Amino acid sequence: MPPVTSIRQANLTDADAIAALVNEAYTPYIARIGKQPAPMLDDYRQVISEAEVYVLTQEEAVVGVLVMSQEGRELLLVNVAVLPRCKGQGLGKVLMQYCEDHARRAQCTAIRLYTHELMTENIAIYKKLGYQETRRATENGFARVFMHKALPEG
């Protein structure tokens, strides 16, 4: 029987688990991009206080995280990550669908996100999910690919 999976809003007691998850999920990219990816530099107590943060749990353990911030009529998907040992279970897709559902409930017209240009597998996943590349730029020392997905009204 598969483990019980649920999504709930994060609270401050989740900060350490989220930081550990992000660290584990992003560490493989350090060698590729030459430094820690931006999500590894965040203080997750502050992030939970300032953004909309949700955790995906399996049997109460945090196995995924979703960080979003509404900006006008658009939702910025700041971070989505799944523990490496849980990859291949469709959990990333569950989190992305939750993000879209959340954006629709908030009456957003689109979702924006950015990722590092060397995280090519993530760019491919986002394109498969209907996101379109809008531009590339270097911000805060990171070469980023910016993407956008319009949400149909109704």
C-alpha positions as CSV (number, residue, x, y, z in Angstrom):
1,M,0.0,0.0,0.0
2,P,1.5,3.4,-1.0
3,P,2.2,5.9,1.9
4,V,-0.5,8.4,2.8
5,T,0.4,11.7,1.0
6,S,-1.1,15.1,1.8
7,I,-0.4,18.8,1.3
8,R,-0.7,21.3,4.1
9,Q,0.4,24.9,4.8
10,A,3.9,25.0,6.4
11,N,4.4,26.4,9.8
12,L,7.6,27.5,11.6
13,T,8.1,24.1,13.1
14,D,8.6,22.8,9.5
15,A,11.5,25.2,8.8
16,D,14.3,22.8,9.6
17,A,12.8,19.9,7.6
18,I,12.2,22.2,4.6
19,A,15.8,23.5,4.8
20,A,17.1,19.9,5.0
21,L,14.9,18.9,2.0
22,V,16.0,21.8,-0.1
23,N,19.6,21.1,0.8
24,E,19.3,17.5,-0.3
25,A,17.4,18.3,-3.4
26,Y,19.7,21.0,-4.7
27,T,23.1,19.7,-3.6
28,P,23.5,17.7,-6.9
29,Y,23.4,21.0,-8.8
30,I,26.3,22.7,-7.0
31,A,28.9,21.0,-9.2
32,R,27.0,21.9,-12.4
33,I,26.4,25.6,-11.7
34,G,29.6,26.2,-9.6
35,K,27.8,27.4,-6.4
36,Q,24.9,26.7,-4.2
37,P,21.6,27.3,-6.0
38,A,19.6,30.2,-4.6
39,P,17.0,28.1,-2.7
40,M,19.8,26.7,-0.6
41,L,20.6,30.2,0.7
42,D,17.2,31.0,2.1
43,D,16.2,31.2,5.7
44,Y,13.1,29.1,5.7
45,R,11.7,30.6,9.0
46,Q,11.7,33.9,7.1
47,V,10.3,32.3,3.9
48,I,7.4,30.7,5.9
49,S,6.7,34.1,7.4
50,E,6.8,36.1,4.2
51,A,5.5,33.7,1.4
52,E,2.9,31.0,0.9
53,V,4.7,27.8,1.8
54,Y,3.1,24.3,1.6
55,V,4.7,21.0,2.4
56,L,3.9,17.6,0.9
57,T,4.0,14.9,3.6
58,Q,4.1,11.1,3.5
59,E,3.3,9.5,6.8
60,E,3.8,12.9,8.5
61,A,7.4,13.3,7.1
62,V,8.1,16.3,4.9
63,V,9.0,15.0,1.4
64,G,8.2,18.0,-0.8
65,V,7.9,21.8,-0.6
66,L,6.2,24.5,-2.6
67,V,6.9,28.2,-2.1
68,M,4.7,30.7,-3.9
69,S,4.1,34.5,-3.8
70,Q,1.1,36.3,-5.3
71,E,2.1,39.4,-7.2
72,G,-1.0,41.2,-8.5
73,R,-2.9,38.8,-10.7
74,E,0.0,36.5,-11.2
75,L,1.5,33.8,-8.9
76,L,5.2,33.5,-8.7
77,L,6.3,29.9,-8.1
78,V,9.4,30.6,-6.1
79,N,10.5,27.0,-5.3
80,V,9.3,23.5,-5.8
81,A,11.4,20.6,-4.5
82,V,11.0,16.9,-3.6
83,L,13.4,14.7,-1.6
84,P,15.7,12.8,-4.1
85,R,14.7,9.5,-2.6
86,C,11.1,10.2,-3.4
87,K,11.6,11.2,-7.1
88,G,9.8,9.1,-9.7
89,Q,6.6,8.9,-7.6
90,G,4.9,11.8,-9.3
91,L,5.2,14.1,-6.3
92,G,6.6,17.0,-8.2
93,K,3.6,16.8,-10.5
94,V,1.3,16.8,-7.5
95,L,3.0,19.9,-6.2
96,M,2.8,21.6,-9.6
97,Q,-0.9,20.8,-9.9
98,Y,-1.5,22.1,-6.4
99,C,0.3,25.4,-7.4
100,E,-2.1,25.7,-10.4
101,D,-5.1,25.0,-8.3
102,H,-4.0,27.5,-5.7
103,A,-3.4,30.1,-8.4
104,R,-6.9,29.6,-9.8
105,R,-8.5,29.8,-6.3
106,A,-6.7,33.1,-5.9
107,Q,-8.1,34.2,-9.3
108,C,-4.6,34.6,-10.8
109,T,-4.4,34.8,-14.6
110,A,-0.9,33.2,-14.8
111,I,2.0,31.6,-13.0
112,R,5.6,32.7,-13.4
113,L,8.7,31.0,-12.4
114,Y,12.4,31.0,-13.0
115,T,15.1,28.3,-12.8
116,H,18.8,28.2,-13.5
117,E,19.7,27.8,-17.1
118,L,21.9,24.8,-16.4
119,M,19.0,22.9,-14.7
120,T,17.9,21.7,-18.1
121,E,15.8,18.8,-16.8
122,N,13.7,21.3,-14.9
123,I,13.2,23.5,-17.9
124,A,12.1,20.4,-19.9
125,I,9.6,19.5,-17.2
126,Y,8.1,23.0,-17.0
127,K,7.8,23.1,-20.8
128,K,6.0,19.7,-20.7
129,L,3.6,21.2,-18.1
130,G,2.8,24.1,-20.5
131,Y,5.2,26.8,-19.3
132,Q,6.8,29.0,-22.0
133,E,10.2,30.6,-21.8
134,T,9.9,34.4,-21.8
135,R,13.4,35.5,-21.3
136,R,16.9,34.7,-19.9
137,A,18.9,37.0,-17.7
138,T,21.4,37.0,-14.9
139,E,20.0,38.0,-11.5
140,N,21.9,38.0,-8.2
141,G,24.7,36.2,-10.0
142,F,22.5,33.4,-11.3
143,A,21.9,32.7,-15.0
144,R,18.1,32.3,-15.0
145,V,15.5,31.2,-17.4
146,F,12.1,32.9,-16.8
147,M,8.9,31.0,-17.7
148,H,5.2,31.8,-17.8
149,K,2.0,29.9,-18.0
150,A,-1.3,31.6,-18.7
151,L,-4.3,30.1,-16.7
152,P,-7.6,29.9,-18.6
153,E,-10.4,31.8,-16.9
154,G,-13.3,30.0,-15.6
